[in-house]
Amino acid sequence: MMKLNLITFASSLASRESIFTDHHELLDAISEKYDVQYIFPEELDGIMPEGATMVLVGSGGVEEMVKANIDRLPPYVVLIADGLKNSLAASLEILSWMRLNDRHGRVLHGPISFIMQGIDDYAAAHEALAKLHGKRVGVIGKPSGWLIASNVDYAAMRERWGIEMVDVPLDEVVEGYEAVTDEVQDITDQFINKAVGIKEPSRDEVVKAMRLYRSVKGIVERYRLDAFTLNCFDLIPTTRTTGCVALALLNQEGIPAGCEGDEQTLLTMLAVQAATGEMTFMANPSKILDNAAHEMVFAHCTIAPAMTDRYIVRDHYESLSGVAVEGIFDPMDVTVVKCGGKNMERYFISKARLLECTTNPNMCRTQLHLRLDESLDYFLERSIGNHHVIIRGDHKQRLETVLRMLGANATT
């Protein structure tokens, strides 16, 4: 049973016993699922207890008390209020004061089932943030020249996310590639045989792509990287192949791997993995098909084969060389997400329906025709960079929770 700390505030007119009596329906539901530790203001010693920690608003009249203890509460304050004893009114006043003072948080209020879902999301988000802490994130080669708004402040990421950004020279990839010779025959055969087809590349081209995969994987192991982004385009002249397969296979192995040195999208992929455990697809918003219906195509040349329903081995679209992956999916629900900004302070999330996979010869190889819930005005007026991240299934609520707890705000 997961541990849950409830920092409990109530008016001086209420006894501790009355708190448990008055709110027994909600508290009974919580205790059925969590190992609850109740902490009262006088017991706060400045050290946050281990585990997910939220605030139970037991009555009205606690606004000044919460204000006085705000620095001893979690950075993101979740106020749980069932509405009894003026708890909702007090929570709204507290939330308003927090916003005026640049503190992040929200109120959990509604039917008990809704409150419990919110508690579950925040408990899972707390675990996700713990998973991020201490991660080593590699930037292999400098970001591609056209990514003029996709880097991050390394110091801010250390402070806000608890991760370490590590620069790795691109030359090390080339050296590793040249050192790999013929020990990739088995994985080459496996990759080709599991595909439903192979179009442009020869087997020799796939072998070169696998040599690059082995080189990049060696760097991941040598630098102890938990995720990385690769300036793949700068490798093409020196290795005569593309990084699409390397990224695809490492994503499949649980190492978030992004293209073109895009730091913001890679960190989005890392946060998504921590929150959901799902593999991610980094893609370009390539074409709006119907603004009113919120339909558009996202495309890129690399995707984890295990994320697809089936795949075809292709060449890389822009260079017409190397090896890429054309992922094919059956219709399903997906989530589109991007967190960005120098300090990863903004995010966009939308549920979407994957309608079909298109085969436009003037786009990258994996092409997803989506119908988004959110308006496409976001992409045309306030988009967070170019690349966005797509995952299978509806994870909107969970991802919003995690990104808010990381200090990001929704685009407006």
Residue pairs with C-beta under 8 A, 6 or more apart in sequence:
1 33
1 34
1 35
2 33
2 34
2 35
2 51
2 52
2 123
3 34
3 35
3 37
3 50
3 51
3 52
4 30
4 34
4 35
4 36
4 37
4 51
4 52
4 53
4 54
4 119
4 123
5 36
5 37
5 39
5 49
5 51
5 52
5 53
5 54
6 30
6 36
6 37
6 38
6 39
6 53
6 54
6 55
6 56
6 80
7 39
7 40
7 41
7 44
7 53
7 54
7 55
7 56
7 73
8 19
8 38
8 39
8 40
8 55
8 56
8 58
9 41
9 55
9 56
9 57
9 58
9 59
9 62
9 65
9 66
10 16
10 18
10 19
10 58
10 59
10 62
10 85
11 58
11 59
11 60
11 61
11 62
11 85
12 61
13 59
13 61
14 22
14 58
14 59
14 85
16 40
19 58
19 59
20 27
22 58
22 59
22 84
22 85
23 56
23 58
23 82
23 84
23 85
23 87
25 82
25 112
26 80
26 82
26 112
26 115
27 36
29 112
29 115
29 116
30 36
30 116
30 119
33 116
33 120
34 119
34 123
37 49
37 51
38 56
39 49
41 65
41 69
44 69
44 72
46 72
48 74
51 126
52 122
52 123
52 126
52 127
53 73
53 74
53 126
54 74
54 78
54 79
54 80
54 108
54 119
54 122
55 66
55 73
55 77
55 78
55 79
55 80
56 80
57 66
57 79
57 80
57 81
57 87
57 88
57 90
57 91
57 94
58 85
58 87
59 85
59 86
59 87
59 90
60 85
60 86
60 87
60 89
60 90
61 86
61 90
62 90
62 94
63 90
63 93
63 94
63 97
66 73
66 94
67 94
67 97
70 77
70 98
70 101
70 103
75 104
75 405
75 407
76 104
76 105
76 404
76 405
76 407
77 94
77 98
77 103
77 104
77 105
78 105
78 106
78 108
78 118
78 122
79 91
79 94
79 95
79 105
79 106
79 107
79 108
80 108
80 109
80 115
80 119
81 87
81 88
81 90
81 91
81 107
81 108
81 109
82 88
82 109
82 112
82 115
83 109
88 107
88 109
91 107
91 109
92 107
95 105
95 106
95 107
98 104
98 105
104 404
104 405
104 407
106 404
108 114
108 115
108 118
108 119
108 122
109 115
117 397
121 397
121 398
121 401
122 401
122 405
124 275
124 398
124 401
125 275
125 398
125 401
125 402
125 405
126 405
128 271
128 274
128 275
128 402
129 162
129 274
129 402
129 405
129 406
131 274
132 161
132 162
132 163
132 270
132 271
132 274
133 161
133 162
133 163
134 162
134 163
134 164
135 162
135 163
135 164
135 226
135 227
135 270
136 163
136 164
136 166
136 223
136 224
136 225
136 226
137 157
137 163
137 164
137 165
137 166
137 225
137 226
137 227
137 228
137 266
137 267
137 270
138 166
138 167
138 168
138 219
138 220
138 223
138 225
138 227
138 228
138 229
139 165
139 166
139 167
139 168
139 228
139 229
139 261
139 263
140 168
140 170
140 172
140 173
140 216
140 219
140 228
140 229
140 230
140 231
140 261
141 168
141 169
141 170
141 173
141 230
141 231
141 234
141 235
141 261
142 170
142 231
142 261
143 150
143 151
143 229
143 231
143 260
143 261
143 262
143 263
144 231
144 233
144 234
144 260
144 261
144 262
147 260
147 261
147 262
147 385
147 386
149 340
149 385
150 261
150 262
150 263
150 264
150 265
150 340
150 385
150 386
150 387
151 263
151 264
151 342
152 165
152 263
152 264
152 267
152 341
152 342
152 343
152 344
153 342
153 343
154 165
156 342
156 343
156 344
157 163
157 165
157 267
157 343
157 344
158 164
158 165
160 343
160 344
160 406
160 407
161 267
161 344
161 406
163 267
163 270
165 263
166 223
166 225
168 219
168 223
168 228
170 231
170 234
170 235
172 219
173 212
173 215
173 216
173 219
173 230
173 235
173 239
174 215
174 235
174 238
174 239
175 215
176 214
176 215
176 216
176 218
176 219
177 211
177 212
177 215
177 239
179 215
180 211
180 214
180 215
181 211
183 214
184 207
184 210
184 211
184 213
184 214
185 207
187 210
187 213
188 203
188 206
188 207
188 210
191 206
191 210
191 245
191 249
191 305
191 313
192 198
192 203
192 206
192 313
194 305
194 311
195 305
195 310
195 311
195 312
195 313
196 310
196 311
196 312
196 328
197 312
197 313
198 206
198 312
198 313
199 312
199 313
199 314
199 315
200 314
200 315
200 320
201 209
201 313
201 314
201 315
201 322
201 323
205 241
205 315
205 321
205 322
205 323
206 245
206 313
206 323
208 239
208 240
208 241
208 322
208 323
209 241
209 242
209 244
209 245
209 246
209 322
209 323
210 245
211 241
212 235
212 239
212 241
212 242
212 243
212 245
212 246
213 245
213 246
213 249
213 250
215 246
216 228
216 230
216 243
216 246
216 247
216 250
216 257
217 246
217 250
219 225
219 228
220 228
220 250
220 255
225 255
226 255
226 256
226 270
227 255
227 256
227 257
227 258
227 266
227 267
227 269
227 270
228 250
228 255
228 256
228 257
228 258
228 266
229 257
229 258
229 259
229 260
229 261
229 262
229 263
229 265
229 266
230 243
230 246
230 247
230 257
230 258
230 259
230 260
230 261
231 260
231 261
232 242
232 243
232 244
232 247
232 259
232 260
233 260
233 318
235 241
235 242
235 243
236 242
236 319
236 321
236 322
240 321
240 322
241 321
241 322
241 323
242 301
242 316
242 319
242 321
242 322
242 323
242 324
243 259
243 302
244 301
244 302
244 316
244 322
244 323
244 324
244 325
245 302
245 323
245 324
245 325
246 257
247 257
247 258
247 259
247 302
248 302
248 303
248 304
248 305
248 325
249 304
249 305
250 257
251 257
251 279
251 280
251 302
251 303
251 304
251 307
252 279
252 304
252 305
252 306
252 307
254 273
256 266
256 269
256 270
256 273
256 280
257 266
258 265
258 266
258 269
258 282
258 387
259 282
259 300
259 302
259 387
260 387
262 282
262 385
262 386
262 387
264 338
264 339
264 340
264 341
264 344
264 384
264 385
265 282
265 338
265 340
265 385
265 387
265 388
265 389
266 282
267 339
267 344
268 280
268 337
268 338
268 339
268 340
268 389
269 280
269 282
269 389
271 339
271 399
271 402
271 403
271 406
272 278
272 280
272 337
272 389
272 391
272 395
272 399
273 279
273 280
274 402
275 395
275 398
275 399
275 401
275 402
276 391
276 393
276 395
276 398
276 399
278 391
278 392
278 393
278 395
279 304
279 306
279 307
279 391
279 392
280 307
280 389
280 390
280 391
281 298
281 300
281 303
281 304
281 307
281 327
281 366
281 368
281 389
281 390
281 391
282 300
282 302
282 387
282 388
282 389
283 298
283 299
283 300
283 364
283 366
283 368
283 387
283 388
283 389
283 390
284 298
284 299
284 300
284 364
284 386
284 387
285 296
285 297
285 298
285 379
285 383
285 386
285 388
286 296
286 297
286 298
286 299
286 363
286 364
286 367
287 296
287 297
287 360
287 363
288 295
288 296
288 376
288 379
288 380
289 295
289 296
289 297
289 369
291 376
293 371
294 371
294 372
294 373
294 374
294 375
294 376
295 355
295 369
295 370
295 371
295 372
296 369
296 370
296 372
296 376
296 379
297 358
297 360
297 363
297 367
297 368
297 369
297 370
298 336
298 367
298 368
298 370
298 388
298 390
299 360
299 363
299 364
299 365
299 366
299 367
299 368
300 364
300 365
300 366
300 387
301 314
301 316
301 317
301 318
301 324
301 325
301 364
301 365
301 366
302 324
302 325
302 366
303 311
303 325
303 327
303 366
305 311
305 325
305 327
307 327
307 392
308 325
308 327
308 328
308 329
308 366
309 328
309 329
309 330
310 328
311 325
311 326
311 327
311 328
312 325
312 326
312 328
312 365
313 323
313 324
313 325
313 326
314 323
314 324
314 325
314 326
314 365
315 321
315 322
315 323
315 324
316 322
316 323
316 324
316 365
317 324
317 363
317 364
317 365
318 364
324 364
324 365
325 365
325 366
326 365
326 366
327 357
327 365
327 366
328 357
329 354
329 357
329 368
331 353
331 354
331 355
331 356
332 353
332 354
332 392
332 393
333 351
333 352
333 353
333 354
333 392
333 393
333 394
334 351
334 352
334 353
334 354
334 368
334 370
334 390
334 391
334 392
334 393
335 349
335 350
335 351
335 352
335 390
335 391
335 393
335 394
335 395
335 396
335 399
336 348
336 349
336 350
336 352
336 370
336 372
336 388
336 389
336 390
337 347
337 348
337 349
337 350
337 388
337 389
337 390
337 391
337 395
337 399
338 347
338 348
338 384
338 385
338 387
338 388
338 389
339 346
339 347
339 384
339 403
339 406
339 408
340 346
340 347
340 384
340 385
341 384
341 408
343 407
344 406
344 407
344 408
345 407
345 408
345 409
346 384
346 408
346 409
346 410
346 411
347 384
347 400
347 403
347 408
347 409
347 410
347 411
348 374
348 378
348 383
348 384
348 388
348 410
348 411
349 374
349 396
349 399
349 400
349 403
349 410
350 372
350 373
350 374
350 378
350 396
351 372
351 373
351 394
351 396
352 370
352 371
352 372
352 373
352 390
353 370
353 371
354 368
354 369
354 370
355 369
355 370
355 371
356 369
357 366
357 367
357 368
357 369
358 367
358 368
358 369
359 367
360 367
368 390
370 390
378 411
382 411
382 412
384 411
400 410
